[in-house]
Amino acid sequence: MQFFGRLVNTINNVSNLFSNPYRVKEVPLAEYVAHTLLREENRVILYKNKNAHYWDCLLVNPQSKLVAFRLFRLDNETEAVERFEQYARRLRPFYESSPQPLQLEVLQQLSDCFRNHPHWSLAHVAVETELLGSFRHNRILSCVNSTECEDGCTPLQLACRKGNMECLCELVECHARLDVTDKNGETVFHYAVRGSNPEIIKLLGKKPSVGLNHLSNQGQTPLHLACQLGKEDVVLALLKCHAKCNIMGTLGYPIHTAVKYSHKGCVRALLEVDVNQVQFKDPHYGAAVLHWAKNAEMTRMLIEYGCDVNSVSKTADMALHIMVKRGRFDSAMVLLTHGALANAKGKDGNTPLHLAMKQDHLETIKALIVFGADVEISNEFGETPGLVAARTSKALGHLLKTPDVVDSTSDATRTYDRLLCLDGGGIRGLVLIQLLIAIEKAAGRPIRELFDWIAGTSTGGILALAVVHGKPVDYLRCLYFRMKDEVFRGSRPYESEPLDEFLKREFGEHTKMTDVQKPKVIVTGTLCDRQPAELHLFRNYKAPAMKNKPDVKTTDPFRPLTNPEDQLVWRAARCSGAAPTYFRPIGRFLDGGLLANNPTLDAMTEIHEYNKSLSQKGQSQKVRKVGVVVSLGTGRPPQVPVSSVDVFRPSNPWELAKTVFGAKELGKMVVDCCTDADGPAVDRARAWCEMTDTLYFRFSPLLHSDVMLDEVNDAILVNALWDTQLYICQQQEQFKQLVQELLTR
């Protein structure tokens, strides 16, 4: 029997060894009648089992004499005594403050917390175990601001980390301080930011506290931290509590942090409070907020809030220098299209083009050059981008040669008019702009002073009106890049409102066609309220009235058209650009490109009728013959082979596929032929000019790829402008001759 008794004891001891000695269990008090009571403190008692050599710690309930909770069972007396003293001292406030006996689960939480966090204050333990009633106990109340924790956080900070709103409310009512910092110098507001609950921020921010704007050891206020983590709702909550935006941290102001980490919502929230933050500069580089942007979206938004695109840092760099240096092509494009100076010198006298050459960013190099970057500017070491270009690329080398500027000559005695015609082509109007820039630079005079008549279709019509109204061509290039992102949103057909608002903003909502009368402008539109459709010309002068010509307007069934003096400029532009499948018609008008995508012949016919009308009215002295016609195209796409345009009735699935493919190719070919601005249209215009002894110049570059009318990819558009710039260099003699004729004929 003794053998079996020892065996049972051994098995029990092994079992206890592998079980959790700190697992709280409910036990009958009767089991401990024969045990030795070693220590007793209030409700906590330590017993020793003489036979089994283990020590049990019990928590007894005065209201129940039958059961108790065993807090631990240990086989080492020294450890048992130490644990007893710890439990007896630390448990008391919890069971004394509890109106009901503590539950087993709660005791287990307290036991685990005592062992895992021996240095925590009782208030920390109360937060961890969420025993809200215990906060009113004097011993716990006395340590609500304790930093006795591994990382030096207070109970309030711990409650923030856990996101326990009820604990926070109790602690705030117990006057827990908001300005106490942990070992990292962070206040409770830093913890609240990490907790991601804006309601906690609102609770803590009800009373003013220096903790709201305290800089941590990392040089971050809670607002800096929220901006770094991208927590927009927390940023908004902090700002409502009057967190300051103008506190300098290690990286700079909070807005620098938000921009650095590309958190657009946080940036917007900050700027809505104080838009002047776009002018803040960081402490290290003295750089503006725009220098810190890492993507096009952020760059665009900062500019919209008024950030200076040409702001300079301590190192003399603009944001454009930084974007080029970091290889951020999209951001660089946003800056260029918003007026960034392509030739500004930065650190060591380098222009953005110097940096692009060193980085070997071909796309950026092309973009800078087509936006006017000078390849001959030297840096402080005597290096020019042009020299690097000549060594690295024949194409770049060609761009060293730009059309020579022709000396301006007075045209006071001119007897000939000059006509400029601009084709349609959607966003390819950028090609037109690049050609206009070249002509203007070579002539040294604005386009509107070089021509007496300007005609345009669709995008060419919009540009014609813009030039007549005095908008600089450099500005128009930037405007078109910005316009595409505003107008070509979603899928075709696009919403008309963005285009309408764009045109109203640029031309004025109430500007009339006749408000600017020189030079004369002709914009084509297609009247689609009749069959067949009819070409209509929007003018800024009175239409020519011919004698012996029947007045069709008095006999046709259609309502009369608006007179030029009543026609709004923005509506004329909108009518000319109402391309089918891209935008809805505006009233009874569709895109003028349907009937006159190259408006040259129509413009020449109009001028002929205008002069003839003057002669019939006895005003021959006002008649001026057109001496020079300049026709600009939006670029010719490369020719590609077409396998089939055969459309027939199919007799099997294979033939059905061929028919569908043929119909698609035929449809595209028909549209392209109808709207072709080159080919026969150019041949006829040239022949017409030769017959009337009129000089004719046609410029339309061959593009390496087909550019869609609604293309929005900056890289593709830059390549189209690159092709245009190369074409301009190849046509230098033609440009030189043209400019001489414009200035002298």
ABEGO torsion letter per residue (X at the ends): XAAAAAAAAAAAAAAAAABBAABBBBBBAAAAAABBBABBBEABBBBBBAAAGBBBBBBBBAABAABBBBABBBABAAAAAAAAAAAAAAAAAAAAABABBBBAAAAAAAAAAAAABAABBAAAAAAAAGBAAAAABAAAAAAAABABBAAGBBAAAAAAAAGBAAAAAAAAAAGBBAABBBAAGBBAAAAAAAAGBAAAAAAAAABBBAAAABBBAAGBBAAAAAAAAGBAAAAAAAAAAGBBAABBBAAEBAAAAAAAAGBAAAAAAAAAABAAAAABBBAAAGBBAAAABABAAAAAAAAAAGBBAABBBAAGBBAAAAAAAAGBAAAAAAAAAAGBBAABBBBGGBBAAAAAAAAGBAAAAAAAAAAGBBAABBBAAGBBAAAAAAAABAAAAAAABBBBBBBBBBAAABABBBBBBBBBGEAAAAAAAAAAAAAAAAAGBBAAAABABBBBBEAAAAAAAAAAAGBBAAAAAAAAAAAAAAABBEBOBBBAAAAAAAAAAAAEAABBAAABAOBBBBBBBBBAABOBBBBBBBBABBBBBBBGBBBAAAABABBBBBBAAABBAAAAAAAAABBBGABBBBEABBBAAAABABAAAAAAAAAAAAAAAAAAAGAAAABBBBABBBBBBAEBBBBBBBABABBBBBABAAAAAAAAAAAAAAAAAAAAAAABABEAAAAAAAAAAAAAGBBBBBBBBBBABBBBAABABAAAAAAAAAAAAAAAAAAAAAAAAAAAAAAAX
